[in-house]
Amino acid sequence: MVDLNPIEQLVVQAMKDLGATKPESLKTADDIAKKANRPKSMVTNTLVALSDKGVIKRVAREKASGYYVIPAPAA
């Protein structure tokens, strides 16, 4: 498991609470920021970091990008 800082943990938990756990259930940065109760700029920066760590996946769409949590590999 990748080590996450507290804000990264908060964002991942917000995504899970929103059901953003598969490509069919993407959530926007706005959705995640509202659920996490954090500024959108902070959430957007955190989403980039989480994507770089391979924890979440970003899907480019026509209007706003969508994000979902990549399932952890079975041990």
mmCIF file of the N, C-alpha and C atoms, coordinates in Angstrom:
data_MODEL
# 
_entry.id   MODEL 
# 
loop_
_atom_site.group_PDB 
_atom_site.id 
_atom_site.type_symbol 
_atom_site.label_atom_id 
_atom_site.label_alt_id 
_atom_site.label_comp_id 
_atom_site.label_asym_id 
_atom_site.label_entity_id 
_atom_site.label_seq_id 
_atom_site.pdbx_PDB_ins_code 
_atom_site.Cartn_x 
_atom_site.Cartn_y 
_atom_site.Cartn_z 
_atom_site.occupancy 
_atom_site.B_iso_or_equiv 
_atom_site.pdbx_formal_charge 
_atom_site.auth_seq_id 
_atom_site.auth_comp_id 
_atom_site.auth_asym_id 
_atom_site.auth_atom_id 
_atom_site.pdbx_PDB_model_num 
ATOM 1   N N  . MET A 1 1  ? 0.844   -1.194  0.000   1.00 0.00 ? 1  MET A N  1 
ATOM 2   C CA . MET A 1 1  ? 0.000   0.000   0.000   1.00 0.00 ? 1  MET A CA 1 
ATOM 3   C C  . MET A 1 1  ? 0.882   1.247   0.000   1.00 0.00 ? 1  MET A C  1 
ATOM 4   N N  . VAL A 1 2  ? 0.495   2.196   -0.767  1.00 0.00 ? 2  VAL A N  1 
ATOM 5   C CA . VAL A 1 2  ? 1.223   3.457   -0.862  1.00 0.00 ? 2  VAL A CA 1 
ATOM 6   C C  . VAL A 1 2  ? 0.954   4.281   0.390   1.00 0.00 ? 2  VAL A C  1 
ATOM 7   N N  . ASP A 1 3  ? 2.004   4.922   0.919   1.00 0.00 ? 3  ASP A N  1 
ATOM 8   C CA . ASP A 1 3  ? 1.820   5.796   2.077   1.00 0.00 ? 3  ASP A CA 1 
ATOM 9   C C  . ASP A 1 3  ? 1.162   7.092   1.628   1.00 0.00 ? 3  ASP A C  1 
ATOM 10  N N  . LEU A 1 4  ? 0.063   7.445   2.288   1.00 0.00 ? 4  LEU A N  1 
ATOM 11  C CA . LEU A 1 4  ? -0.665  8.664   1.948   1.00 0.00 ? 4  LEU A CA 1 
ATOM 12  C C  . LEU A 1 4  ? -0.631  9.630   3.117   1.00 0.00 ? 4  LEU A C  1 
ATOM 13  N N  . ASN A 1 5  ? -0.507  10.925  2.810   1.00 0.00 ? 5  ASN A N  1 
ATOM 14  C CA . ASN A 1 5  ? -0.577  11.915  3.871   1.00 0.00 ? 5  ASN A CA 1 
ATOM 15  C C  . ASN A 1 5  ? -2.045  12.123  4.261   1.00 0.00 ? 5  ASN A C  1 
ATOM 16  N N  . PRO A 1 6  ? -2.311  12.845  5.337   1.00 0.00 ? 6  PRO A N  1 
ATOM 17  C CA . PRO A 1 6  ? -3.706  12.978  5.807   1.00 0.00 ? 6  PRO A CA 1 
ATOM 18  C C  . PRO A 1 6  ? -4.684  13.545  4.787   1.00 0.00 ? 6  PRO A C  1 
ATOM 19  N N  . ILE A 1 7  ? -4.288  14.538  4.001   1.00 0.00 ? 7  ILE A N  1 
ATOM 20  C CA . ILE A 1 7  ? -5.217  15.098  3.017   1.00 0.00 ? 7  ILE A CA 1 
ATOM 21  C C  . ILE A 1 7  ? -5.478  14.095  1.898   1.00 0.00 ? 7  ILE A C  1 
ATOM 22  N N  . GLU A 1 8  ? -4.448  13.334  1.516   1.00 0.00 ? 8  GLU A N  1 
ATOM 23  C CA . GLU A 1 8  ? -4.640  12.296  0.494   1.00 0.00 ? 8  GLU A CA 1 
ATOM 24  C C  . GLU A 1 8  ? -5.601  11.225  1.006   1.00 0.00 ? 8  GLU A C  1 
ATOM 25  N N  . GLN A 1 9  ? -5.445  10.842  2.273   1.00 0.00 ? 9  GLN A N  1 
ATOM 26  C CA . GLN A 1 9  ? -6.358  9.864   2.872   1.00 0.00 ? 9  GLN A CA 1 
ATOM 27  C C  . GLN A 1 9  ? -7.783  10.400  2.873   1.00 0.00 ? 9  GLN A C  1 
ATOM 28  N N  . LEU A 1 10 ? -7.942  11.674  3.213   1.00 0.00 ? 10 LEU A N  1 
ATOM 29  C CA . LEU A 1 10 ? -9.268  12.304  3.251   1.00 0.00 ? 10 LEU A CA 1 
ATOM 30  C C  . LEU A 1 10 ? -9.909  12.293  1.862   1.00 0.00 ? 10 LEU A C  1 
ATOM 31  N N  . VAL A 1 11 ? -9.143  12.631  0.839   1.00 0.00 ? 11 VAL A N  1 
ATOM 32  C CA . VAL A 1 11 ? -9.669  12.673  -0.526  1.00 0.00 ? 11 VAL A CA 1 
ATOM 33  C C  . VAL A 1 11 ? -10.061 11.269  -0.999  1.00 0.00 ? 11 VAL A C  1 
ATOM 34  N N  . VAL A 1 12 ? -9.215  10.284  -0.735  1.00 0.00 ? 12 VAL A N  1 
ATOM 35  C CA . VAL A 1 12 ? -9.544  8.906   -1.132  1.00 0.00 ? 12 VAL A CA 1 
ATOM 36  C C  . VAL A 1 12 ? -10.804 8.441   -0.409  1.00 0.00 ? 12 VAL A C  1 
ATOM 37  N N  . GLN A 1 13 ? -10.931 8.745   0.878   1.00 0.00 ? 13 GLN A N  1 
ATOM 38  C CA . GLN A 1 13 ? -12.122 8.341   1.623   1.00 0.00 ? 13 GLN A CA 1 
ATOM 39  C C  . GLN A 1 13 ? -13.367 9.036   1.065   1.00 0.00 ? 13 GLN A C  1 
ATOM 40  N N  . ALA A 1 14 ? -13.255 10.315  0.732   1.00 0.00 ? 14 ALA A N  1 
ATOM 41  C CA . ALA A 1 14 ? -14.387 11.041  0.136   1.00 0.00 ? 14 ALA A CA 1 
ATOM 42  C C  . ALA A 1 14 ? -14.799 10.395  -1.175  1.00 0.00 ? 14 ALA A C  1 
ATOM 43  N N  . MET A 1 15 ? -13.821 10.002  -1.981  1.00 0.00 ? 15 MET A N  1 
ATOM 44  C CA . MET A 1 15 ? -14.131 9.343   -3.257  1.00 0.00 ? 15 MET A CA 1 
ATOM 45  C C  . MET A 1 15 ? -14.849 8.017   -3.031  1.00 0.00 ? 15 MET A C  1 
ATOM 46  N N  . LYS A 1 16 ? -14.382 7.251   -2.050  1.00 0.00 ? 16 LYS A N  1 
ATOM 47  C CA . LYS A 1 16 ? -15.038 5.979   -1.735  1.00 0.00 ? 16 LYS A CA 1 
ATOM 48  C C  . LYS A 1 16 ? -16.461 6.215   -1.234  1.00 0.00 ? 16 LYS A C  1 
ATOM 49  N N  . ASP A 1 17 ? -16.631 7.230   -0.394  1.00 0.00 ? 17 ASP A N  1 
ATOM 50  C CA . ASP A 1 17 ? -17.970 7.562   0.123   1.00 0.00 ? 17 ASP A CA 1 
ATOM 51  C C  . ASP A 1 17 ? -18.917 7.961   -1.008  1.00 0.00 ? 17 ASP A C  1 
ATOM 52  N N  . LEU A 1 18 ? -18.374 8.609   -2.036  1.00 0.00 ? 18 LEU A N  1 
ATOM 53  C CA . LEU A 1 18 ? -19.176 9.021   -3.194  1.00 0.00 ? 18 LEU A CA 1 
ATOM 54  C C  . LEU A 1 18 ? -19.426 7.864   -4.166  1.00 0.00 ? 18 LEU A C  1 
ATOM 55  N N  . GLY A 1 19 ? -18.737 6.747   -3.949  1.00 0.00 ? 19 GLY A N  1 
ATOM 56  C CA . GLY A 1 19 ? -18.898 5.595   -4.837  1.00 0.00 ? 19 GLY A CA 1 
ATOM 57  C C  . GLY A 1 19 ? -18.023 5.640   -6.073  1.00 0.00 ? 19 GLY A C  1 
ATOM 58  N N  . ALA A 1 20 ? -16.997 6.471   -6.071  1.00 0.00 ? 20 ALA A N  1 
ATOM 59  C CA . ALA A 1 20 ? -16.094 6.588   -7.222  1.00 0.00 ? 20 ALA A CA 1 
ATOM 60  C C  . ALA A 1 20 ? -15.032 5.502   -7.158  1.00 0.00 ? 20 ALA A C  1 
ATOM 61  N N  . THR A 1 21 ? -15.471 4.264   -7.368  1.00 0.00 ? 21 THR A N  1 
ATOM 62  C CA . THR A 1 21 ? -14.558 3.127   -7.221  1.00 0.00 ? 21 THR A CA 1 
ATOM 63  C C  . THR A 1 21 ? -14.409 2.317   -8.502  1.00 0.00 ? 21 THR A C  1 
ATOM 64  N N  . LYS A 1 22 ? -15.008 2.784   -9.597  1.00 0.00 ? 22 LYS A N  1 
ATOM 65  C CA . LYS A 1 22 ? -14.855 2.097   -10.880 1.00 0.00 ? 22 LYS A CA 1 
ATOM 66  C C  . LYS A 1 22 ? -15.063 3.099   -12.011 1.00 0.00 ? 22 LYS A C  1 
ATOM 67  N N  . PRO A 1 23 ? -14.591 2.760   -13.210 1.00 0.00 ? 23 PRO A N  1 
ATOM 68  C CA . PRO A 1 23 ? -14.671 3.712   -14.326 1.00 0.00 ? 23 PRO A CA 1 
ATOM 69  C C  . PRO A 1 23 ? -16.091 4.183   -14.646 1.00 0.00 ? 23 PRO A C  1 
ATOM 70  N N  . GLU A 1 24 ? -17.091 3.397   -14.332 1.00 0.00 ? 24 GLU A N  1 
ATOM 71  C CA . GLU A 1 24 ? -18.475 3.768   -14.626 1.00 0.00 ? 24 GLU A CA 1 
ATOM 72  C C  . GLU A 1 24 ? -19.025 4.792   -13.631 1.00 0.00 ? 24 GLU A C  1 
ATOM 73  N N  . SER A 1 25 ? -18.329 5.024   -12.526 1.00 0.00 ? 25 SER A N  1 
ATOM 74  C CA . SER A 1 25 ? -18.851 5.933   -11.488 1.00 0.00 ? 25 SER A CA 1 
ATOM 75  C C  . SER A 1 25 ? -17.850 7.044   -11.184 1.00 0.00 ? 25 SER A C  1 
ATOM 76  N N  . LEU A 1 26 ? -17.460 7.765   -12.220 1.00 0.00 ? 26 LEU A N  1 
ATOM 77  C CA . LEU A 1 26 ? -16.496 8.862   -12.075 1.00 0.00 ? 26 LEU A CA 1 
ATOM 78  C C  . LEU A 1 26 ? -17.096 10.020  -11.284 1.00 0.00 ? 26 LEU A C  1 
ATOM 79  N N  . LYS A 1 27 ? -16.250 10.711  -10.539 1.00 0.00 ? 27 LYS A N  1 
ATOM 80  C CA . LYS A 1 27 ? -16.652 11.927  -9.833  1.00 0.00 ? 27 LYS A CA 1 
ATOM 81  C C  . LYS A 1 27 ? -15.700 13.046  -10.229 1.00 0.00 ? 27 LYS A C  1 
ATOM 82  N N  . THR A 1 28 ? -16.220 14.272  -10.257 1.00 0.00 ? 28 THR A N  1 
ATOM 83  C CA . THR A 1 28 ? -15.394 15.430  -10.609 1.00 0.00 ? 28 THR A CA 1 
ATOM 84  C C  . THR A 1 28 ? -14.672 15.956  -9.367  1.00 0.00 ? 28 THR A C  1 
ATOM 85  N N  . ALA A 1 29 ? -13.699 16.823  -9.602  1.00 0.00 ? 29 ALA A N  1 
ATOM 86  C CA . ALA A 1 29 ? -12.989 17.461  -8.492  1.00 0.00 ? 29 ALA A CA 1 
ATOM 87  C C  . ALA A 1 29 ? -13.963 18.267  -7.639  1.00 0.00 ? 29 ALA A C  1 
ATOM 88  N N  . ASP A 1 30 ? -14.967 18.892  -8.277  1.00 0.00 ? 30 ASP A N  1 
ATOM 89  C CA . ASP A 1 30 ? -15.987 19.643  -7.525  1.00 0.00 ? 30 ASP A CA 1 
ATOM 90  C C  . ASP A 1 30 ? -16.733 18.728  -6.554  1.00 0.00 ? 30 ASP A C  1 
ATOM 91  N N  . ASP A 1 31 ? -17.178 17.570  -7.055  1.00 0.00 ? 31 ASP A N  1 
ATOM 92  C CA . ASP A 1 31 ? -17.903 16.612  -6.210  1.00 0.00 ? 31 ASP A CA 1 
ATOM 93  C C  . ASP A 1 31 ? -17.049 16.194  -5.008  1.00 0.00 ? 31 ASP A C  1 
ATOM 94  N N  . ILE A 1 32 ? -15.794 15.884  -5.299  1.00 0.00 ? 32 ILE A N  1 
ATOM 95  C CA . ILE A 1 32 ? -14.890 15.391  -4.255  1.00 0.00 ? 32 ILE A CA 1 
ATOM 96  C C  . ILE A 1 32 ? -14.582 16.494  -3.245  1.00 0.00 ? 32 ILE A C  1 
ATOM 97  N N  . ALA A 1 33 ? -14.373 17.715  -3.718  1.00 0.00 ? 33 ALA A N  1 
ATOM 98  C CA . ALA A 1 33 ? -14.078 18.850  -2.826  1.00 0.00 ? 33 ALA A CA 1 
ATOM 99  C C  . ALA A 1 33 ? -15.247 19.102  -1.877  1.00 0.00 ? 33 ALA A C  1 
ATOM 100 N N  . LYS A 1 34 ? -16.470 19.043  -2.400  1.00 0.00 ? 34 LYS A N  1 
ATOM 101 C CA . LYS A 1 34 ? -17.652 19.250  -1.549  1.00 0.00 ? 34 LYS A CA 1 
ATOM 102 C C  . LYS A 1 34 ? -17.743 18.171  -0.481  1.00 0.00 ? 34 LYS A C  1 
ATOM 103 N N  . LYS A 1 35 ? -17.531 16.918  -0.882  1.00 0.00 ? 35 LYS A N  1 
ATOM 104 C CA . LYS A 1 35 ? -17.631 15.805  0.071   1.00 0.00 ? 35 LYS A CA 1 
ATOM 105 C C  . LYS A 1 35 ? -16.522 15.885  1.123   1.00 0.00 ? 35 LYS A C  1 
ATOM 106 N N  . ALA A 1 36 ? -15.316 16.255  0.692   1.00 0.00 ? 36 ALA A N  1 
ATOM 107 C CA . ALA A 1 36 ? -14.172 16.327  1.609   1.00 0.00 ? 36 ALA A CA 1 
ATOM 108 C C  . ALA A 1 36 ? -14.187 17.611  2.436   1.00 0.00 ? 36 ALA A C  1 
ATOM 109 N N  . ASN A 1 37 ? -15.035 18.570  2.034   1.00 0.00 ? 37 ASN A N  1 
ATOM 110 C CA . ASN A 1 37 ? -15.125 19.865  2.720   1.00 0.00 ? 37 ASN A CA 1 
ATOM 111 C C  . ASN A 1 37 ? -13.772 20.579  2.739   1.00 0.00 ? 37 ASN A C  1 
ATOM 112 N N  . ARG A 1 38 ? -13.134 20.592  1.563   1.00 0.00 ? 38 ARG A N  1 
ATOM 113 C CA . ARG A 1 38 ? -11.841 21.243  1.387   1.00 0.00 ? 38 ARG A CA 1 
ATOM 114 C C  . ARG A 1 38 ? -11.902 22.100  0.122   1.00 0.00 ? 38 ARG A C  1 
ATOM 115 N N  . PRO A 1 39 ? -11.035 23.101  -0.002  1.00 0.00 ? 39 PRO A N  1 
ATOM 116 C CA . PRO A 1 39 ? -11.025 23.934  -1.213  1.00 0.00 ? 39 PRO A CA 1 
ATOM 117 C C  . PRO A 1 39 ? -10.723 23.100  -2.461  1.00 0.00 ? 39 PRO A C  1 
ATOM 118 N N  . LYS A 1 40 ? -11.380 23.470  -3.560  1.00 0.00 ? 40 LYS A N  1 
ATOM 119 C CA . LYS A 1 40 ? -11.192 22.713  -4.800  1.00 0.00 ? 40 LYS A CA 1 
ATOM 120 C C  . LYS A 1 40 ? -9.733  22.707  -5.236  1.00 0.00 ? 40 LYS A C  1 
ATOM 121 N N  . SER A 1 41 ? -9.025  23.824  -5.057  1.00 0.00 ? 41 SER A N  1 
ATOM 122 C CA . SER A 1 41 ? -7.620  23.880  -5.474  1.00 0.00 ? 41 SER A CA 1 
ATOM 123 C C  . SER A 1 41 ? -6.783  22.849  -4.714  1.00 0.00 ? 41 SER A C  1 
ATOM 124 N N  . MET A 1 42 ? -7.043  22.709  -3.424  1.00 0.00 ? 42 MET A N  1 
ATOM 125 C CA . MET A 1 42 ? -6.321  21.725  -2.608  1.00 0.00 ? 42 MET A CA 1 
ATOM 126 C C  . MET A 1 42 ? -6.645  20.308  -3.085  1.00 0.00 ? 42 MET A C  1 
ATOM 127 N N  . VAL A 1 43 ? -7.927  20.062  -3.344  1.00 0.00 ? 43 VAL A N  1 
ATOM 128 C CA . VAL A 1 43 ? -8.347  18.729  -3.791  1.00 0.00 ? 43 VAL A CA 1 
ATOM 129 C C  . VAL A 1 43 ? -7.754  18.423  -5.168  1.00 0.00 ? 43 VAL A C  1 
ATOM 130 N N  . THR A 1 44 ? -7.749  19.401  -6.062  1.00 0.00 ? 44 THR A N  1 
ATOM 131 C CA . THR A 1 44 ? -7.191  19.192  -7.402  1.00 0.00 ? 44 THR A CA 1 
ATOM 132 C C  . THR A 1 44 ? -5.712  18.834  -7.327  1.00 0.00 ? 44 THR A C  1 
ATOM 133 N N  . ASN A 1 45 ? -4.953  19.563  -6.518  1.00 0.00 ? 45 ASN A N  1 
ATOM 134 C CA . ASN A 1 45 ? -3.525  19.249  -6.342  1.00 0.00 ? 45 ASN A CA 1 
ATOM 135 C C  . ASN A 1 45 ? -3.346  17.855  -5.756  1.00 0.00 ? 45 ASN A C  1 
ATOM 136 N N  . THR A 1 46 ? -4.203  17.487  -4.818  1.00 0.00 ? 46 THR A N  1 
ATOM 137 C CA . THR A 1 46 ? -4.126  16.168  -4.188  1.00 0.00 ? 46 THR A CA 1 
ATOM 138 C C  . THR A 1 46 ? -4.479  15.075  -5.198  1.00 0.00 ? 46 THR A C  1 
ATOM 139 N N  . LEU A 1 47 ? -5.459  15.325  -6.053  1.00 0.00 ? 47 LEU A N  1 
ATOM 140 C CA . LEU A 1 47 ? -5.828  14.346  -7.077  1.00 0.00 ? 47 LEU A CA 1 
ATOM 141 C C  . LEU A 1 47 ? -4.661  14.082  -8.031  1.00 0.00 ? 47 LEU A C  1 
ATOM 142 N N  . VAL A 1 48 ? -3.920  15.134  -8.387  1.00 0.00 ? 48 VAL A N  1 
ATOM 143 C CA . VAL A 1 48 ? -2.746  14.971  -9.250  1.00 0.00 ? 48 VAL A CA 1 
ATOM 144 C C  . VAL A 1 48 ? -1.709  14.085  -8.553  1.00 0.00 ? 48 VAL A C  1 
ATOM 145 N N  . ALA A 1 49 ? -1.459  14.359  -7.263  1.00 0.00 ? 49 ALA A N  1 
ATOM 146 C CA . ALA A 1 49 ? -0.485  13.571  -6.507  1.00 0.00 ? 49 ALA A CA 1 
ATOM 147 C C  . ALA A 1 49 ? -0.928  12.112  -6.396  1.00 0.00 ? 49 ALA A C  1 
ATOM 148 N N  . LEU A 1 50 ? -2.214  11.894  -6.125  1.00 0.00 ? 50 LEU A N  1 
ATOM 149 C CA . LEU A 1 50 ? -2.736  10.528  -6.009  1.00 0.00 ? 50 LEU A CA 1 
ATOM 150 C C  . LEU A 1 50 ? -2.660  9.796   -7.342  1.00 0.00 ? 50 LEU A C  1 
ATOM 151 N N  . SER A 1 51 ? -2.900  10.501  -8.421  1.00 0.00 ? 51 SER A N  1 
ATOM 152 C CA . SER A 1 51 ? -2.796  9.905   -9.752  1.00 0.00 ? 51 SER A CA 1 
ATOM 153 C C  . SER A 1 51 ? -1.351  9.503   -10.035 1.00 0.00 ? 51 SER A C  1 
ATOM 154 N N  . ASP A 1 52 ? -0.403  10.373  -9.680  1.00 0.00 ? 52 ASP A N  1 
ATOM 155 C CA . ASP A 1 52 ? 1.024   10.076  -9.861  1.00 0.00 ? 52 ASP A CA 1 
ATOM 156 C C  . ASP A 1 52 ? 1.449   8.861   -9.051  1.00 0.00 ? 52 ASP A C  1 
ATOM 157 N N  . LYS A 1 53 ? 0.829   8.660   -7.878  1.00 0.00 ? 53 LYS A N  1 
ATOM 158 C CA . LYS A 1 53 ? 1.144   7.518   -7.016  1.00 0.00 ? 53 LYS A CA 1 
ATOM 159 C C  . LYS A 1 53 ? 0.430   6.247   -7.458  1.00 0.00 ? 53 LYS A C  1 
ATOM 160 N N  . GLY A 1 54 ? -0.482  6.367   -8.427  1.00 0.00 ? 54 GLY A N  1 
ATOM 161 C CA . GLY A 1 54 ? -1.197  5.194   -8.916  1.00 0.00 ? 54 GLY A CA 1 
ATOM 162 C C  . GLY A 1 54 ? -2.348  4.756   -8.032  1.00 0.00 ? 54 GLY A C  1 
ATOM 163 N N  . VAL A 1 55 ? -2.838  5.655   -7.184  1.00 0.00 ? 55 VAL A N  1 
ATOM 164 C CA . VAL A 1 55 ? -3.930  5.325   -6.266  1.00 0.00 ? 55 VAL A CA 1 
ATOM 165 C C  . VAL A 1 55 ? -5.280  5.561   -6.942  1.00 0.00 ? 55 VAL A C  1 
ATOM 166 N N  . ILE A 1 56 ? -5.337  6.603   -7.792  1.00 0.00 ? 56 ILE A N  1 
ATOM 167 C CA . ILE A 1 56 ? -6.578  6.922   -8.498  1.00 0.00 ? 56 ILE A CA 1 
ATOM 168 C C  . ILE A 1 56 ? -6.290  7.025   -9.989  1.00 0.00 ? 56 ILE A C  1 
ATOM 169 N N  . LYS A 1 57 ? -7.350  7.042   -10.766 1.00 0.00 ? 57 LYS A N  1 
ATOM 170 C CA . LYS A 1 57 ? -7.233  7.190   -12.215 1.00 0.00 ? 57 LYS A CA 1 
ATOM 171 C C  . LYS A 1 57 ? -8.004  8.430   -12.644 1.00 0.00 ? 57 LYS A C  1 
ATOM 172 N N  . ARG A 1 58 ? -7.397  9.224   -13.519 1.00 0.00 ? 58 ARG A N  1 
ATOM 173 C CA . ARG A 1 58 ? -8.049  10.407  -14.095 1.00 0.00 ? 58 ARG A CA 1 
ATOM 174 C C  . ARG A 1 58 ? -8.514  10.061  -15.491 1.00 0.00 ? 58 ARG A C  1 
ATOM 175 N N  . VAL A 1 59 ? -9.757  10.414  -15.781 1.00 0.00 ? 59 VAL A N  1 
ATOM 176 C CA . VAL A 1 59 ? -10.318 10.171  -17.108 1.00 0.00 ? 59 VAL A CA 1 
ATOM 177 C C  . VAL A 1 59 ? -10.713 11.518  -17.706 1.00 0.00 ? 59 VAL A C  1 
ATOM 178 N N  . ALA A 1 60 ? -10.044 11.904  -18.786 1.00 0.00 ? 60 ALA A N  1 
ATOM 179 C CA . ALA A 1 60 ? -10.351 13.175  -19.451 1.00 0.00 ? 60 ALA A CA 1 
ATOM 180 C C  . ALA A 1 60 ? -11.691 13.038  -20.164 1.00 0.00 ? 60 ALA A C  1 
ATOM 181 N N  . ARG A 1 61 ? -12.554 14.042  -19.945 1.00 0.00 ? 61 ARG A N  1 
ATOM 182 C CA . ARG A 1 61 ? -13.866 14.052  -20.597 1.00 0.00 ? 61 ARG A CA 1 
ATOM 183 C C  . ARG A 1 61 ? -14.077 15.417  -21.237 1.00 0.00 ? 61 ARG A C  1 
ATOM 184 N N  . GLU A 1 62 ? -15.168 15.556  -21.959 1.00 0.00 ? 62 GLU A N  1 
ATOM 185 C CA . GLU A 1 62 ? -15.409 16.798  -22.692 1.00 0.00 ? 62 GLU A CA 1 
ATOM 186 C C  . GLU A 1 62 ? -15.501 18.006  -21.766 1.00 0.00 ? 62 GLU A C  1 
ATOM 187 N N  . LYS A 1 63 ? -16.253 17.905  -20.680 1.00 0.00 ? 63 LYS A N  1 
ATOM 188 C CA . LYS A 1 63 ? -16.409 19.047  -19.766 1.00 0.00 ? 63 LYS A CA 1 
ATOM 189 C C  . LYS A 1 63 ? -15.370 18.978  -18.656 1.00 0.00 ? 63 LYS A C  1 
ATOM 190 N N  . ALA A 1 64 ? -15.625 18.198  -17.631 1.00 0.00 ? 64 ALA A N  1 
ATOM 191 C CA . ALA A 1 64 ? -14.700 18.095  -16.496 1.00 0.00 ? 64 ALA A CA 1 
ATOM 192 C C  . ALA A 1 64 ? -14.128 16.684  -16.414 1.00 0.00 ? 64 ALA A C  1 
ATOM 193 N N  . SER A 1 65 ? -12.867 16.590  -16.034 1.00 0.00 ? 65 SER A N  1 
ATOM 194 C CA . SER A 1 65 ? -12.259 15.278  -15.858 1.00 0.00 ? 65 SER A CA 1 
ATOM 195 C C  . SER A 1 65 ? -12.952 14.539  -14.730 1.00 0.00 ? 65 SER A C  1 
ATOM 196 N N  . GLY A 1 66 ? -12.966 13.223  -14.846 1.00 0.00 ? 66 GLY A N  1 
ATOM 197 C CA . GLY A 1 66 ? -13.539 12.390  -13.794 1.00 0.00 ? 66 GLY A CA 1 
ATOM 198 C C  . GLY A 1 66 ? -12.442 11.567  -13.145 1.00 0.00 ? 66 GLY A C  1 
ATOM 199 N N  . TYR A 1 67 ? -12.681 11.182  -11.913 1.00 0.00 ? 67 TYR A N  1 
ATOM 200 C CA . TYR A 1 67 ? -11.691 10.428  -11.148 1.00 0.00 ? 67 TYR A CA 1 
ATOM 201 C C  . TYR A 1 67 ? -12.351 9.250   -10.464 1.00 0.00 ? 67 TYR A C  1 
ATOM 202 N N  . TYR A 1 68 ? -11.584 8.166   -10.294 1.00 0.00 ? 68 TYR A N  1 
ATOM 203 C CA . TYR A 1 68 ? -12.048 7.038   -9.492  1.00 0.00 ? 68 TYR A CA 1 
ATOM 204 C C  . TYR A 1 68 ? -10.859 6.365   -8.821  1.00 0.00 ? 68 TYR A C  1 
ATOM 205 N N  . VAL A 1 69 ? -11.150 5.665   -7.734  1.00 0.00 ? 69 VAL A N  1 
ATOM 206 C CA . VAL A 1 69 ? -10.112 4.972   -6.959  1.00 0.00 ? 69 VAL A CA 1 
ATOM 207 C C  . VAL A 1 69 ? -9.802  3.654   -7.650  1.00 0.00 ? 69 VAL A C  1 
ATOM 208 N N  . ILE A 1 70 ? -8.528  3.381   -7.859  1.00 0.00 ? 70 ILE A N  1 
ATOM 209 C CA . ILE A 1 70 ? -8.115  2.109   -8.437  1.00 0.00 ? 70 ILE A CA 1 
ATOM 210 C C  . ILE A 1 70 ? -8.140  1.057   -7.332  1.00 0.00 ? 70 ILE A C  1 
ATOM 211 N N  . PRO A 1 71 ? -8.834  -0.072  -7.562  1.00 0.00 ? 71 PRO A N  1 
ATOM 212 C CA . PRO A 1 71 ? -8.894  -1.105  -6.516  1.00 0.00 ? 71 PRO A CA 1 
ATOM 213 C C  . PRO A 1 71 ? -7.486  -1.592  -6.148  1.00 0.00 ? 71 PRO A C  1 
ATOM 214 N N  . ALA A 1 72 ? -7.276  -1.793  -4.861  1.00 0.00 ? 72 ALA A N  1 
ATOM 215 C CA . ALA A 1 72 ? -5.984  -2.290  -4.387  1.00 0.00 ? 72 ALA A CA 1 
ATOM 216 C C  . ALA A 1 72 ? -5.829  -3.747  -4.836  1.00 0.00 ? 72 ALA A C  1 
ATOM 217 N N  . PRO A 1 73 ? -4.636  -4.134  -5.278  1.00 0.00 ? 73 PRO A N  1 
ATOM 218 C CA . PRO A 1 73 ? -4.439  -5.529  -5.699  1.00 0.00 ? 73 PRO A CA 1 
ATOM 219 C C  . PRO A 1 73 ? -4.615  -6.480  -4.507  1.00 0.00 ? 73 PRO A C  1 
ATOM 220 N N  . ALA A 1 74 ? -5.205  -7.611  -4.780  1.00 0.00 ? 74 ALA A N  1 
ATOM 221 C CA . ALA A 1 74 ? -5.412  -8.611  -3.717  1.00 0.00 ? 74 ALA A CA 1 
ATOM 222 C C  . ALA A 1 74 ? -4.061  -9.152  -3.263  1.00 0.00 ? 74 ALA A C  1 
ATOM 223 N N  . ALA A 1 75 ? -3.919  -9.310  -1.965  1.00 0.00 ? 75 ALA A N  1 
ATOM 224 C CA . ALA A 1 75 ? -2.638  -9.765  -1.405  1.00 0.00 ? 75 ALA A CA 1 
ATOM 225 C C  . ALA A 1 75 ? -2.559  -11.270 -1.422  1.00 0.00 ? 75 ALA A C  1 
# 
